[in-house]
Amino acid sequence: MKKITFVRFVFSIILFTVFVAEAQVTLESETHITDLAMYFTGIKDQNSTRQSETEPYDYAYGRALSPHGDCIKTYKQYVFMTWYRGGKLDRHMMLTRYNTDTGTMKTIEFPHQHTGFKGKWWIGETHNTIAIGISPINGTIHMVFDMHAYTNSGAFVNDYFRYTYSVSGAAELPDEDFTLDKFVKDPIDNDYRHCTMDGVRDPAHYDRFTYPNFFLNDQDELFLTARDGTSHDGAQAFIKYNSTTEKWGRFKYFNALGAGSKGETHNWSIYGNIKYVDGKIRIGFQRRLNTGADKYQYQNGVYYAYSDDPTGASQWKNHKGENMTLPLVKAEEVLVYEPGDYVETTQQNKVHIVGNFDWTVTDNGDVHIISRVKDNENNVTKYIHSYKPNGVSEFIISEDFGGAEALYTSGDDVFVIGLNSSGRPFIDRAEGGTNSFTRVYEQTSGKRFRKGKVHISDGKLYYYLLENNTADSDETQPTYLQVIDLDVQEGLKPFAVNLLTPTDNQSFQEGENVQLYATATADTGEITKVEFLVNGAIVSEDTTKPYLFDWTPSAIGSYTIKAVAFKTGGANITSSEVTIEVLEIDKSDLTNDVYRMRNVATGKFLGDEGGSAVPVSMNDDGETQNRHWSFEKVNVNGIDFFNIKSETNGILRATGPNYEDSEGNPKPYYVLSTGRPTGDIANDKIWTIHYNESDDTFRFESKDNDRYLYHDANGHVSNISVDETNADELNRTKWEAISTSESLSIADEVLRSPSIKIYPNPARDKFTIAFQNINTIERVEIYNILGKRVYQNAISKSKLEIESSGFTAGVYIVKAFSDINKEYYTKLVIK
């Protein structure tokens, strides 16, 4: 058997070609950690029966489990690295501590062995990482490990959650005392594997976790985050360690499990991570929506949110600063953009965005997200950098990006870090809030690596790497630690100005806002102002960061834009000039916005009633989200049609003459809600859009059948042919498409919108619930913040007076139900 060996190399800079821009990034050391890291040499086979040591080591997902996940952390002068020891019959969990001051290393072998795929120890499982965290307050070491959504059953009874922790101060004990007995045994099983973090076995609270990661806040408090659930129904949870009591709290949830039963069309799972950056707990993620029928193979979307609560328990917001639902049910509340929109395919399961996803936020508040999207129909791969400079209202999406595995920020700068095509590390740097990456470091000789995990601390990169110069037939592989000094310093900056938005040759619609945004630095003195010039004329000046101006062009046509920065003393410098085009708006194109659909004849708004095969409704107002609609183009045999999609459900279906509901009742030509996603080209789910420029209205024809979306006098919505010489019939097929970004007229708001009013609110002794423009309320229910119903009553009047003596002080949700089971909500506060 191979022995664990330790070799430390300090490399001269001549061994590498290093590109330098403003900073001298250098490799400080390369340290050999082990030759025995576990590696899966066999085939990808979840049904493998090959258990013999002489047979290849088969696996379920990927070949390499060491290094993987949250496997490297630093504390004082120490670097902690977790790994599994190979081969197949060994599989022990290992912890190595490397002392950067002395160059010494100490490794602890734990009794635990890699559990394998669903308990089949002979099949490797790369989900089952070993996350490590150290509490700087009391020097305890914490590891959560070897889990993939296990439940308290079968091979995992009382073994569904794996946690181990040390005594206080263990992280900095001398090497001779850094031993297994400094970790605390489970008092029930007498092993080092606890299935709880608070000493109480609670399977409902601790089972089904995957992807553990530890992080610290600015107060050095330790947090753990992990996904609870499965690949099709998963929620990001987090929990905080109390270093005084040496106990963990209880998990809190960013998003909801079972979203499909809580208002979303389907369940979904979350793929991303919670981090603490720029003074806040934040999350960036991709969503896996469990439709089984859209163009996304696994995940879709790039999403981002942050909390103004230091504990993360409340006050979550999207990137615009708007409050979001907690726990989150509809991921669209925090959507940044959809990578699938940047490739052409619309075929089922052909868009792949898994991998090369990460995000960070600079100390200046600039948000940066990197991702990759693959079009597997057309064999196209794109790397995308989306970034939002502090003070800018929307993300800038750039395809001019080479891709990377990870993002890091130090001060106001952003770094992308990865392995080049030769398997050697590279580092690119950009000023925060820009896409101007410059390569500041790249190794062109020396060892090649298969993969690496990044950790940054105090301006240094700790890169934990798996070597790539041995044969795949070896179940043990070498790992190394490279320490790279990023030389993060605040030095002299040049006198410069850069116009970041808009970009050259960008197009805008007539009436659309154009945000002018520039960065500026001074070599001496300070920046005193930045002027924005359009066609040579000054349109605005800004004297404070961020330098920006929201400008609306007065007419269609081409415009040239530049920025001029002035510094102390009056010297100035001008940015590069960009040209933009303002285009006449195409009012017939409904694919770029979300709309309320108001019938011309009746003034009622089209609404979705949820579920599948449920008739749509017509309503007095168009404010709620189930009355908002979007349109997606689909091509059928070279002809463009459209899906009409509810913002809370699926696309519309136009039934034929023989349609019957689930109870056998004839409902010919009814228009139905469905749970189907866009991209469906079935004949009854595609529409032709007809635009009438003279009165700015639309008619929606079912495919090309001469049957139009029609609000019948009996209140139903159907798709029928009409006598177009009959004005009333024609107008019942005409619809106004009103953007949801537009406010309805005052008359619309006052006369059409149903509402609930409570007065007084807050209340003490009693309160009155009054219903405006709601004539069919049957009952009222009141719930406390835990979701428990505390009051219900049937009513027949427009007002209801309630004594509040039976309510404790706090916040309540009031629900009113109509005779057709519509729900209306408002908040009640009892003092």
C-alpha positions in Angstrom: 0.0 0.0 0.0 1.2 3.5 -0.7 2.2 5.7 2.2 0.9 9.3 2.7 3.8 11.5 1.8 4.5 15.2 2.1 6.7 17.3 -0.1 6.8 21.1 -0.2 8.0 23.0 -3.3 8.7 26.7 -3.5 8.8 27.7 -7.1 10.7 30.4 -8.7 8.7 32.6 -11.0 10.8 31.5 -14.0 8.9 28.1 -14.0 5.7 29.8 -15.1 4.6 32.4 -17.7 2.7 34.9 -15.6 0.7 37.8 -17.2 0.7 40.8 -14.9 -1.7 43.8 -15.0 -1.3 46.3 -12.1 -0.7 43.4 -9.6 2.1 40.9 -9.3 0.3 37.6 -8.8 2.7 34.9 -7.8 2.8 31.2 -6.8 4.1 31.0 -3.3 4.1 27.2 -2.9 2.9 23.9 -4.2 2.4 21.2 -1.5 1.9 17.5 -2.1 -1.0 16.4 0.1 -1.4 12.7 -0.7 -1.1 10.0 -3.4 -4.1 8.2 -2.0 -7.1 10.3 -2.9 -10.0 8.1 -3.9 -10.8 8.0 -7.6 -13.4 6.0 -9.5 -11.8 4.0 -12.3 -14.7 2.0 -13.7 -17.8 2.8 -15.7 -20.9 5.0 -14.9 -23.3 2.3 -13.8 -25.8 2.7 -10.9 -26.7 -1.0 -11.1 -23.1 -2.3 -10.9 -22.5 -5.5 -8.9 -18.7 -5.4 -9.1 -17.5 -5.5 -5.5 -14.2 -7.2 -5.8 -11.0 -5.2 -5.1 -9.6 -6.5 -8.3 -12.5 -5.1 -10.4 -12.7 -1.5 -11.5 -14.4 1.0 -9.1 -17.7 1.9 -10.8 -19.6 5.1 -10.0 -23.0 6.8 -10.3 -22.3 10.4 -11.4 -18.6 11.6 -11.7 -15.2 10.0 -11.3 -13.6 12.4 -8.7 -14.8 12.9 -5.1 -11.6 14.4 -3.7 -11.3 17.3 -3.9 -15.0 18.1 -4.2 -17.6 20.4 -2.5 -16.8 22.6 0.5 -13.6 20.7 1.3 -11.0 23.4 2.1 -10.9 26.2 4.7 -8.2 28.3 6.4 -7.9 29.2 10.1 -5.0 31.3 11.3 -1.9 29.8 9.7 -3.6 26.4 9.0 -5.2 25.0 5.9 -7.8 22.3 6.5 -8.6 19.8 3.6 -11.0 16.9 3.6 -10.8 13.9 1.4 -11.6 10.2 1.0 -8.8 7.6 0.9 -8.9 5.0 -1.9 -9.3 2.2 -3.0 -12.6 0.5 -3.1 -12.2 -1.4 0.1 -10.7 1.5 2.1 -12.9 4.6 1.4 -12.0 6.2 4.8 -12.9 9.9 5.5 -9.7 11.9 6.1 -8.9 15.4 7.4 -5.5 17.0 6.7 -4.2 20.1 8.4 -1.3 21.9 6.8 0.7 24.6 8.7 1.8 27.3 6.3 4.3 28.7 8.8 6.2 25.5 9.5 5.4 23.4 6.4 4.2 20.5 8.6 1.1 18.5 8.0 -1.0 16.2 10.2 -3.8 13.9 8.9 -6.6 12.3 10.9 -8.3 9.1 9.7 -11.9 8.8 10.7 -13.6 5.4 11.1 -16.3 6.4 8.6 -16.1 5.0 5.1 -17.7 6.4 2.0 -21.2 5.0 1.9 -21.5 4.8 -1.9 -24.5 5.1 -4.1 -27.7 4.6 -2.0 -25.7 2.5 0.5 -24.0 0.4 -2.2 -20.5 0.9 -1.0 -18.9 -0.5 -4.2 -20.5 2.3 -6.4 -18.8 5.7 -6.0 -21.1 8.7 -5.3 -19.8 12.3 -6.0 -22.7 14.0 -4.3 -21.3 12.8 -1.0 -18.8 15.5 -0.2 -17.1 16.3 3.1 -17.8 20.0 4.1 -15.7 21.6 6.7 -16.1 24.7 8.8 -14.1 26.2 11.7 -15.5 28.5 14.3 -12.9 31.3 14.8 -14.5 32.2 18.1 -13.9 28.9 19.9 -11.6 27.0 17.5 -14.0 24.1 17.0 -13.9 22.0 13.8 -17.2 20.9 12.2 -17.8 18.5 9.3 -21.0 17.5 7.6 -20.4 14.6 5.1 -21.4 11.7 2.9 -25.1 12.6 2.3 -27.4 12.5 -0.7 -31.0 13.1 0.5 -31.1 10.1 2.8 -34.2 9.3 4.8 -34.4 7.4 8.1 -35.0 4.0 6.5 -33.2 0.9 5.1 -29.4 1.3 5.3 -29.8 4.8 6.8 -31.8 4.2 10.0 -30.3 6.6 12.5 -27.7 7.4 9.8 -29.6 9.8 7.6 -27.5 12.9 8.6 -23.7 12.8 9.2 -22.1 15.4 11.4 -18.9 15.4 13.4 -17.3 18.1 15.6 -14.3 18.7 17.8 -13.8 20.0 21.3 -13.0 23.7 21.7 -9.6 24.8 20.6 -8.9 21.7 18.5 -8.2 23.6 15.3 -4.9 25.0 16.6 -3.6 22.2 18.8 0.0 21.1 18.2 0.5 18.4 15.6 1.1 15.7 18.2 -2.2 16.5 19.9 -4.2 17.0 16.7 -5.8 13.5 16.9 -9.1 11.6 16.5 -9.8 11.7 20.2 -10.3 15.5 20.0 -13.6 14.8 18.2 -16.7 14.2 20.2 -18.4 10.8 20.1 -22.1 10.2 19.6 -23.3 9.2 23.1 -25.8 6.7 21.7 -23.8 4.9 19.1 -20.3 5.6 20.5 -19.0 6.7 17.1 -18.0 10.0 15.6 -21.0 10.2 13.3 -23.9 12.3 14.8 -27.3 12.3 13.0 -28.2 15.6 14.7 -26.6 19.0 15.3 -28.4 19.8 18.6 -28.2 16.5 20.4 -31.8 15.5 19.7 -32.5 12.9 17.0 -35.2 14.3 14.8 -35.4 12.6 11.3 -38.1 15.0 10.0 -35.7 18.0 10.6 -32.4 16.4 9.6 -33.1 13.9 6.8 -32.8 14.5 3.0 -29.9 16.9 3.0 -27.3 17.3 0.2 -24.6 19.8 -0.7 -23.5 21.1 2.7 -21.4 24.3 2.9 -20.1 26.3 5.9 -19.6 30.1 5.9 -18.8 32.9 8.3 -20.3 36.3 8.7 -18.5 39.5 9.7 -18.8 38.7 13.4 -17.1 35.3 12.8 -20.3 33.4 13.5 -20.4 30.0 11.7 -23.3 29.0 9.5 -24.1 25.8 7.6 -26.3 25.7 4.5 -27.5 22.7 2.6 -30.3 21.6 0.3 -33.2 19.7 1.9 -35.1 17.4 -0.5 -34.5 16.0 -3.9 -33.4 17.0 -7.4 -37.1 17.7 -8.2 -38.3 19.2 -4.9 -35.5 20.8 -2.9 -35.1 23.8 -0.6 -32.1 25.7 0.5 -31.8 25.6 4.3 -29.4 27.3 6.7 -28.5 27.1 10.4 -26.3 29.1 12.8 -23.9 27.9 15.4 -23.8 29.5 18.9 -20.2 29.3 19.9 -21.0 30.3 23.5 -23.4 27.4 24.1 -21.6 25.2 21.5 -25.0 24.3 20.1 -26.6 24.8 16.7 -30.0 26.3 16.2 -32.7 25.0 13.9 -32.8 25.1 10.1 -34.5 28.0 8.4 -35.6 27.8 4.7 -35.1 30.2 1.8 -37.5 28.5 -0.5 -40.5 26.2 0.1 -40.7 22.4 -0.4 -43.7 21.2 -2.3 -44.1 24.4 -4.3 -46.5 22.7 -6.7 -49.1 22.6 -3.9 -48.5 26.1 -2.7 -49.1 28.2 -5.8 -46.5 27.2 -8.3 -47.3 25.0 -11.4 -44.9 22.3 -10.4 -42.5 21.4 -7.6 -38.9 22.7 -8.1 -35.5 22.2 -6.7 -32.7 24.7 -6.1 -29.1 24.5 -7.3 -26.8 27.1 -5.9 -25.5 28.4 -2.6 -26.0 30.8 0.2 -22.9 32.9 0.9 -22.1 35.9 3.2 -20.5 38.6 1.1 -20.5 42.4 1.3 -22.0 42.4 4.7 -25.2 40.4 3.9 -26.4 36.8 3.6 -27.2 36.3 -0.1 -28.1 33.5 -2.5 -27.5 32.8 -6.2 -29.1 29.8 -7.8 -30.5 27.9 -10.8 -33.9 26.3 -10.7 -34.9 22.8 -11.7 -38.7 22.9 -12.4 -40.2 19.5 -12.5 -42.3 19.8 -15.7 -40.7 17.0 -17.7 -41.8 18.7 -20.9 -39.9 21.9 -21.5 -36.7 22.7 -23.4 -34.5 22.5 -20.3 -32.7 19.3 -19.6 -32.2 20.0 -16.0 -32.0 23.6 -14.6 -33.2 26.8 -15.9 -32.7 30.5 -15.0 -30.3 32.6 -13.0 -31.8 33.8 -9.7 -30.4 36.1 -7.0 -31.7 37.4 -3.6 -30.3 38.9 -0.4 -31.4 39.5 3.2 -31.2 42.7 5.2 -31.5 40.5 8.3 -28.1 39.6 9.6 -29.4 36.1 10.6 -31.2 35.6 7.2 -34.4 34.8 9.0 -36.4 37.6 7.3 -36.2 40.7 5.0 -35.3 38.8 1.9 -35.4 40.9 -1.4 -34.7 40.5 -5.1 -32.0 42.4 -6.9 -34.3 45.4 -7.3 -34.7 45.6 -3.5 -38.3 44.4 -3.7 -39.6 42.2 -0.9 -40.0 38.5 -1.8 -42.1 35.8 -0.4 -40.4 33.8 2.4 -40.1 30.9 2.0 -40.0 31.5 -1.8 -42.6 29.6 -3.8 -42.4 31.2 -7.2 -38.7 31.6 -8.2 -39.7 34.3 -10.8 -39.8 36.8 -7.9 -36.0 36.7 -7.9 -35.2 36.0 -11.5 -32.2 37.8 -13.0 -32.4 36.3 -16.6 -32.9 33.1 -18.5 -29.8 31.6 -20.1 -32.0 29.5 -22.4 -33.0 32.7 -24.2 -29.4 33.0 -25.5 -29.5 29.9 -27.6 -31.8 29.0 -30.5 -33.1 25.5 -29.6 -36.7 25.1 -28.5 -36.7 21.3 -28.5 -37.5 19.4 -25.4 -34.5 18.8 -23.0 -32.0 20.4 -25.3 -30.9 23.4 -23.2 -28.3 22.5 -20.6 -27.0 25.0 -18.0 -25.5 22.7 -15.4 -21.9 23.6 -14.4 -19.7 26.7 -14.5 -22.1 28.7 -12.4 -21.0 30.9 -9.5 -21.6 34.4 -8.2 -20.2 37.1 -5.8 -20.6 40.7 -4.7 -17.9 43.2 -4.3 -17.4 45.5 -1.3 -18.8 48.2 -3.4 -22.0 46.2 -3.9 -21.5 45.2 -7.5 -23.2 41.8 -8.2 -21.5 39.4 -10.6 -22.8 36.0 -11.8 -21.2 33.6 -14.3 -22.9 30.8 -16.1 -22.8 28.5 -19.1 -25.5 27.4 -21.5 -25.3 24.6 -24.0 -27.6 24.2 -27.0 -27.5 20.4 -27.5 -29.5 20.6 -30.7 -27.2 22.9 -32.5 -24.0 22.0 -30.6 -23.5 25.6 -29.3 -22.0 26.5 -25.9 -22.0 30.0 -24.5 -20.4 31.5 -21.4 -22.3 34.4 -19.9 -21.3 37.0 -17.4 -24.2 38.9 -15.9 -23.3 41.8 -13.6 -25.0 44.7 -11.9 -22.9 47.7 -10.9 -24.0 49.3 -7.7 -26.6 51.9 -8.4 -27.7 50.4 -11.7 -31.3 49.2 -11.9 -30.8 46.2 -14.2 -28.3 43.5 -14.8 -26.0 43.8 -17.8 -25.8 40.4 -19.7 -22.6 39.8 -21.6 -21.7 36.9 -23.9 -18.1 38.3 -24.2 -16.8 36.1 -21.5 -14.5 33.1 -21.6 -16.0 31.1 -18.8 -14.7 29.9 -15.4 -15.4 27.6 -12.5 -15.5 30.2 -9.7 -15.7 33.9 -8.9 -14.0 35.7 -6.1 -14.0 39.3 -4.9 -11.5 41.3 -2.9 -12.3 44.9 -2.2 -13.8 46.4 -5.4 -12.2 43.8 -7.7 -13.6 40.5 -9.1 -11.5 37.4 -10.0 -12.4 34.4 -12.1 -10.3 31.3 -11.3 -10.1 28.0 -13.1 -8.0 25.5 -15.1 -6.9 26.3 -18.7 -7.1 23.8 -21.5 -3.8 22.3 -20.4 -5.2 21.7 -16.9 -3.2 24.5 -15.3 -4.5 27.3 -13.1 -5.3 30.8 -14.4 -6.6 33.9 -12.8 -8.5 36.8 -14.5 -9.2 40.1 -12.8 -11.8 42.9 -13.5 -12.8 46.0 -11.7 -16.1 45.4 -9.9 -19.2 46.4 -12.0 -17.4 45.8 -15.3 -16.8 43.0 -17.8 -13.2 44.1 -18.5 -11.3 41.0 -17.4 -7.5 40.9 -17.8 -5.4 37.8 -17.3 -3.1 38.4 -14.4 -1.8 34.9 -13.9 -1.5 31.7 -15.9 0.7 28.6 -15.4 2.1 27.3 -18.7 4.4 24.6 -17.3 4.5 22.3 -14.4 1.8 19.8 -13.2 -1.5 19.4 -15.0 -4.7 18.9 -13.0 -8.1 17.3 -13.5 -10.0 19.6 -11.2 -9.6 22.0 -8.3 -11.5 23.6 -5.4 -10.9 27.3 -4.5 -10.7 29.0 -1.2 -9.6 32.6 -0.8 -8.5 34.2 2.5 -6.6 37.4 3.2 -5.7 38.1 -0.4 -4.4 34.6 -1.1 -5.8 31.8 -3.2 -5.6 28.3 -1.8 -6.2 25.9 -4.7 -6.8 22.3 -3.7 -6.0 20.3 -6.9 -6.3 16.7 -8.2 -3.4 15.9 -10.5 -3.9 14.6 -14.1 -0.8 12.7 -15.1 -1.6 9.2 -13.8 -3.6 6.4 -15.5 -7.3 6.1 -15.0 -6.8 2.6 -13.8 -5.4 3.8 -10.5 -8.0 4.0 -7.7 -5.8 6.4 -5.7 -4.6 9.8 -7.2 -2.3 12.6 -6.1 -3.6 15.9 -4.7 -1.8 19.2 -4.2 -2.3 22.5 -2.6 -1.1 25.6 -4.4 -1.0 28.9 -2.5 -1.1 31.9 -4.8 -0.6 35.5 -3.6 -3.2 37.6 -5.4 -1.3 40.8 -4.3 -4.6 42.5 -3.7 -3.6 46.1 -3.0 -5.0 49.6 -3.3 -2.4 51.3 -5.4 -2.4 54.3 -7.7 -5.1 54.2 -10.3 -5.0 55.8 -13.7 -6.9 58.9 -14.8 -9.6 57.1 -16.8 -13.3 57.0 -17.6 -15.3 54.1 -19.0 -18.8 54.2 -20.4 -20.2 50.8 -19.4 -23.8 51.2 -20.5 -25.1 51.4 -23.1 -22.9 49.2 -25.2 -21.9 49.9 -28.9 -24.5 49.0 -31.5 -27.2 48.3 -28.8 -30.8 48.8 -29.8 -33.7 50.2 -27.8 -37.4 50.6 -28.5 -39.0 54.0 -28.9 -39.8 55.4 -25.4 -37.5 52.9 -23.6 -35.3 54.2 -20.9 -31.5 54.2 -21.7 -29.3 54.1 -18.6 -26.0 55.9 -19.0 -23.5 54.5 -16.6 -19.8 55.3 -16.3 -16.9 54.5 -14.0 -14.1 57.0 -13.4 -10.8 57.1 -11.5 -8.2 59.8 -10.8 -4.4 59.4 -10.6 -4.2 62.5 -8.5 -6.8 64.5 -6.7 -10.4 63.3 -7.0 -13.1 62.9 -9.7 -15.2 66.1 -9.5 -17.9 65.2 -12.0 -18.8 63.0 -15.0 -20.7 64.5 -17.9 -22.8 62.5 -20.3 -22.9 63.7 -23.9 -25.4 62.6 -26.6 -24.7 63.6 -30.2 -22.1 66.0 -28.7 -24.5 67.8 -26.3 -24.4 67.5 -22.6 -27.6 65.8 -21.3 -26.5 65.4 -17.6 -23.7 65.5 -15.2 -23.1 63.6 -12.0 -20.8 64.6 -9.1 -21.0 61.5 -7.0 -20.6 57.7 -7.5 -22.2 55.8 -9.1 -22.0 58.1 -12.2 -25.3 57.4 -14.0 -28.3 59.1 -15.7 -31.6 57.6 -16.9 -32.2 59.1 -20.4 -35.1 58.7 -22.7 -34.4 59.5 -26.3 -36.9 62.0 -27.9 -37.2 60.2 -31.3 -36.2 57.2 -33.2 -32.8 57.1 -35.0 -29.1 56.8 -34.2 -27.4 58.4 -31.3 -23.7 58.7 -30.3 -22.9 58.7 -26.6 -19.8 59.3 -24.5 -18.8 60.3 -21.0 -16.3 62.9 -19.9 -14.6 62.8 -16.5 -13.2 65.8 -14.7 -10.7 65.7 -11.8 -9.4 68.2 -9.3 -7.8 71.1 -11.1 -10.1 70.8 -14.1 -8.3 68.3 -16.3 -10.7 66.0 -18.2 -10.6 62.7 -20.1 -13.2 61.3 -22.5 -14.4 57.7 -22.9 -14.8 55.8 -26.1 -17.9 56.7 -28.0 -20.7 54.3 -28.6 -23.6 54.3 -31.1 -27.1 53.1 -30.3 -30.2 52.8 -32.4 -33.7 53.7 -31.2 -36.2 51.7 -33.1 -39.9 52.4 -33.8 -41.8 50.2 -31.5 -43.6 47.3 -33.0 -46.9 47.3 -31.2 -47.9 44.1 -32.8 -45.1 42.2 -31.0 -46.4 40.8 -27.7 -43.4 38.6 -27.0 -41.3 41.2 -25.0 -43.6 42.0 -22.1 -46.3 40.7 -19.8 -49.9 42.0 -20.3 -53.4 42.3 -18.9 -55.9 41.2 -21.5 -59.1 43.4 -21.5 -62.0 42.5 -23.7 -63.2 45.5 -25.8 -66.9 44.7 -25.6 -67.2 44.0 -21.9 -64.2 45.7 -20.2 -63.5 42.5 -18.3 -60.0 41.0 -17.8 -59.0 37.5 -18.8 -57.9 35.3 -15.8 -56.4 31.9 -15.2 -58.2 29.8 -12.5 -55.3 27.4 -11.9 -55.0 23.6 -12.5 -55.5 21.8 -15.8 -58.5 21.7 -18.0 -60.2 24.5 -16.0 -62.2 27.1 -17.9 -60.6 30.6 -17.9 -62.5 33.4 -16.1 -63.3 37.0 -16.8 -62.7 39.6 -14.0 -63.4 43.1 -13.0 -59.7 43.9 -12.6 -56.4 42.8 -14.0 -54.1 43.4 -11.1 -53.5 39.9 -9.6 -50.8 37.8 -11.2 -53.2 35.1 -12.4 -54.6 37.8 -14.8 -51.2 38.5 -16.4 -50.3 36.9 -19.7 -47.2 36.5 -21.8 -46.7 35.2 -25.4 -44.0 32.9 -26.8 -43.5 32.3 -30.5 -43.4 28.7 -31.7 -42.8 27.5 -35.3 -44.9 24.8 -36.9 -43.8 23.7 -40.4 -42.3 27.1 -41.1 -45.2 29.1 -39.8 -45.1 31.2 -36.6 -47.8 30.7 -34.0 -47.9 31.7 -30.3 -48.5 30.1 -26.9 -50.5 32.3 -24.6 -49.2 31.7 -21.0 -50.6 32.6 -17.6 -48.0 34.0 -15.3 -49.2 31.6 -12.6 -50.0 28.5 -14.6 -49.5 27.0 -18.1 -50.7 27.9 -21.6 -54.2 28.3 -23.0 -56.0 25.5 -24.8 -58.8 26.0 -27.4 -61.1 23.1 -27.3 -63.3 21.9 -30.2 -67.0 21.1 -30.7 -67.0 17.8 -28.9 -65.3 18.8 -25.7 -66.8 17.6 -22.4 -65.5 18.4 -18.8 -64.5 15.7 -16.3 -68.1 15.1 -15.3 -69.3 14.6 -18.9 -70.9 18.0 -19.3 -70.7 19.4 -22.9 -68.6 22.5 -23.1 -67.9 23.0 -26.8 -65.2 25.4 -27.9 -64.4 26.4 -24.2 -61.0 28.0 -23.6 -59.2 26.2 -20.8 -56.3 26.8 -18.4 -53.6 24.1 -18.5 -50.4 23.3 -16.7 -48.5 22.9 -19.9 -45.3 25.0 -20.4 -44.6 27.1 -23.4 -43.1 25.4 -26.5 -46.1 23.1 -26.9 -47.1 22.9 -30.6 -50.3 20.9 -30.3 -53.0 22.3 -32.6 -55.3 23.2 -29.7 -52.5 25.2 -27.9 -51.2 27.5 -30.6 -52.7 30.8 -31.7 -52.4 33.4 -34.5 -52.2 37.0 -33.4 -54.0 39.6 -35.5 -53.2 43.3 -34.7 -55.4 46.2 -35.7 -53.3 49.3 -35.9 -56.3 51.6 -36.2 -57.6 50.9 -32.8 -54.6 49.2 -31.2 -56.4 46.0 -30.4 -55.7 42.3 -30.9 -57.7 39.2 -32.0 -56.4 35.8 -31.1 -57.2 33.0 -33.6 -57.0 29.4 -32.6 -54.2 28.1 -34.9 -55.6 29.0 -38.3 -59.2 27.8 -37.8 -61.1 31.1 -38.1 -62.1 30.7 -34.4 -61.3 33.6 -32.2 -60.9 34.1 -28.4 -64.4 35.3 -27.5 -66.1 36.6 -24.3 -69.6 35.2 -24.6 -72.6 37.1 -23.2 -73.1 34.2 -20.9 -69.8 35.0 -19.2 -67.8 32.1 -20.6 -64.7 32.4 -22.8 -64.7 30.4 -26.0 -63.1 30.2 -29.4 -65.6 30.7 -32.2 -66.2 32.2 -35.6 -68.3 35.4 -35.6 -70.2 37.6 -37.9 -67.7 40.4 -38.4 -70.4 42.8 -39.6 -72.0 42.5 -36.2 -70.1 45.1 -34.1 -71.0 43.5 -30.7 -69.8 40.1 -31.8 -66.7 41.5 -33.4 -65.8 43.5 -30.3 -66.2 40.4 -28.1 -63.2 39.0 -30.1 -61.2 42.1 -29.7 -58.7 42.5 -26.8 -56.6 45.3 -25.4 -53.1 44.2 -24.4 -52.1 46.4 -21.4 -48.6 46.1 -20.2 -48.4 45.2 -16.5 -45.8 48.0 -16.2 -48.6 50.5 -17.0 -51.0 51.7 -14.4 -54.7 51.4 -15.2 -56.7 54.6 -15.3 -58.1 56.0 -12.0 -61.6 55.0 -13.1 -60.4 51.5 -13.7 -58.8 51.3 -10.3 -61.8 52.7 -8.4 -64.6 51.1 -10.2 -63.3 47.7 -11.0 -60.9 46.6 -8.3 -62.3 44.4 -5.5 -60.7 45.0 -2.1 -60.9 44.3 1.6 -60.6 47.1 4.1 -60.0 46.7 7.9 -60.5 49.5 10.3 -59.1 50.3 12.7 -55.9 48.5 11.8 -54.0 48.0 14.1 -56.9 47.1 16.3 -57.4 46.8 20.1 -61.0 46.0 21.2 -62.8 45.3 17.9 -62.4 45.8 14.2 -64.6 45.9 11.1 -63.9 44.1 7.8 -65.5 45.9 4.8 -65.7 44.5 1.3 -65.6 46.9 -1.7 -66.8 45.7 -5.2 -67.2 42.1 -3.8 -70.8 41.1 -3.7 -70.4 37.3 -3.4 -68.3 36.8 -0.3 -69.5 33.7 1.6 -67.1 33.3 4.5 -64.1 34.9 6.2 -61.2 33.1 7.8 -58.4 34.5 9.9 -55.0 32.8 10.3 -52.1 33.5 12.7 -48.5 33.8 11.3 -48.0 30.1 11.9 -50.8 29.3 9.5 -53.3 28.1 12.1 -56.9 29.2 11.6 -58.1 31.1 14.6 -61.4 32.5 13.3 -64.1 31.7 10.7 -67.6 32.9 10.0 -70.1 32.8 7.2 -71.4 36.2 6.1 -74.1 37.8 4.0 -73.3 41.5 4.3 -70.7 43.8 3.0 -69.3 44.5 6.5 -68.4 42.2 9.4 -67.6 43.5 12.9 -65.4 41.3 15.1 -64.5 41.5 18.8 -60.7 41.2 19.1 -60.7 39.9 22.7 -60.1 36.4 21.5 -57.0 37.4 19.6 -53.5 37.7 21.1 -51.3 40.6 20.0 -49.6 40.0 16.7 -50.0 39.8 12.9 -52.8 37.9 11.2 -53.8 37.1 7.6 -57.5 37.7 6.7 -58.9 35.5 3.9 -62.3 36.2 2.3 -63.8 33.5 0.0 -66.3 34.2 -2.8 -69.0 31.8 -3.9 -66.8 30.6 -6.7 -63.9 30.0 -4.3 -61.9 33.1 -5.2 -59.7 34.3 -2.4 -59.0 37.8 -1.3 -56.3 38.6 1.3 -55.3 41.4 3.6 -53.2 41.8 6.8 -54.5 42.5 10.3 -52.5 43.7 13.3 -53.8 43.3 16.8 -52.2 45.4 19.6 
